[in-house]
């Protein structure tokens, strides 16, 4: 009997907690595809740890600043960048063939809300995700900007 009562209390507590747990919602505001020239060479493609937890292959794309809203430039870099986790060797992307190539970039702008039912508020962020396929490698970069808090009813 005691075990059944304890189980019931734990179960009811988990239901109550679940009703008050934060909920994240992502709403796409804009999705565009645009062509940007990418300079594929050993100066623009590098293995770097700037703003990453481990060495990552990234490519600097100066023209990306003109077609994005948020700052995609990593610390101490000369231009906005994207990273790939498909390889750890920049020369795999360069392929002994440095060139400037027109490349399709997909840019998604999202509204991200994280609700707090207890405080009856939600936290709002603007999130921008940039992706491109460069010589068969998937490149990606994401940035978020804090917009602020709103009343919970405004984030349904």
N, C-alpha and C positions, 0 to 999 in steps of 0.2 A: 504494500500500500504506500509506504513511504517513498519507494523508488518511482512509483507511478506519479505521485504528487510532484516530486522533483522534476521528472520528465515533462510534466504538464507545465510547470513554471518556466522551465528553460524554453519550451516550445512557444509559449505565449510571449515570453520576452523577446525571442528572435522575430516573431511576427511584428511586435511593437517596434523593434529596432529597424526592421525592414521597411516599415512605413515612414520612418524618419531618416532613412539613409539618403545620402546625397545622390542625385541623379544627373548624369551628364547627357546633354543633348547637343548634337551638331546639326546645323542647318546650312546647306550650301546657299550662298548668296550670289556667287558668280563662278562660272567655269569658262575659261577662254583658252584657245590654242593659238599660239603665235610663233612665227619663225624668227629666230635670232641667229646671227652668225657666231659660230664657236671656233675659236682658235685652238686647234688641237696640237699642242707642242709641249716640250718639257718645261717651259716657263709657266704655262697656264695649268698644266696637270701636275699635281704633286701629291706626295704622301705627307700628311700633316696631322698633328694632334691639336691644332688650334680649335678650341671649343668642342672637341670630341674626347671621349674617355680612352680611346686607343688610336694608334695610327690609322688613318683613313685616306683613301684616294679621293681627291676632290679636284674639280676644275673651276677655274676662275672665269666668269663670264661678265665682263664690264657692261655689256648692253642689257643685262638683266635688270639693272636699276631703273631703266626707262619703262619697263613693262610690268613692274611689280609695285605694290603699295608699301610693304614692310621691308625693312633692311635685312638683306640676305648676305651681308658681308660678315665674315667671321673675324674674330679679334686679330689685329695686325696683318690683315690681308689687304691686297690692293684692289679688290673688286668683289662683288657678290659671287657666291659659289654654290655648287651642288656637290654632293658626295655620292659615291657608289660603294656598295659592300660586295659587289660581284668579283672584285679582284683587290689585291693588296700591292699591285705593281703598276705604276703609271704607264710603263712602256707597253703593257697589254692593251691599253686603250690607244696609245699613239701608233702602235703597229708598224714602226719604222716608216711612217708615212705622215709627217706633220703637214697639216693643211687647215685652211679656214673653210668650214662647212656650214651651210644653212641647216639649222636643226629646229625641229618642232618642240616647243615647250608647252606643257599643260600647266595652267595656273588656276588653282581653286582658292576662292575666298570663302571662308566659313564663319558663321556665328556659333560660338561654343558657349553653352550655358551650363553651370553647375549649381543645381538647386540645393538650398539648405532649408528643409521644411520646418526645422525647429525655430530658426531665426526668421522664417518667412521672407527670405531674400534669395537672390541668385547672383552668382558671380558671372560676368559676361566678358568674353575674350573675342578678339578678332584673330583668326588663324589663317595663314596663307601657306599653301603647299605648292611647291614647284617641282615638276618631274620632267625628265627628258630621256630619250634613248639615244645614246651616243656610241656609234659603232658597235651596237649590240649589248652595251652595258647600260643598266638602269641607274640613272642619277636622280637624286632626291634632295630637297631641302625644305624645311618647315620653320616658320617663325610665328610667334603669337604676341599679341599686344593686349594688355589689360585695359578693358573699357571701364569697368567699375561694377558696383552693385546696383541691383534693381529690386523692386518688390517682386515677390515670388509669382504673383498672378501675371506679371508682364513676361514671364519666361515659359509659359505653358505651350 
